Amino acid sequence: MKARVAERGQVTIPKRLRERLGVKPGTVLEFSEERGRLIAIKSGSADPISEVSGCLGRKINTDAVIAQLRGRQ
């Protein structure tokens, strides 16, 4: 697979790779160089639960939900 670097340095990751690797809009990639090769690694979140907190319409963090479920509001 090949991609051309655009004038502003942008590259489109081929769709098959994005799908296979789970690279979606908003995914953060960390770039490095190793022996003349460009390496891109998906940057993992410290707390993946916080990333989806509120996605179902509830604007409350995970700790608050757990406390509420345990009756410690």
WOLINCOR-V626375 format. One record per helix or strand of 2 or more residues. SS is the DSSP state (hx for helix, st for strand). FROM is the first residue (numbers start at 0). TO is the last residue. If there is no record, write none. Layout:
BEGIN
((SS;FROM;TO) (SS;FROM;TO))
END
This chain:
BEGIN
((hx;14;20) (st;28;33) (st;36;41) (hx;47;51) (hx;61;68))
END
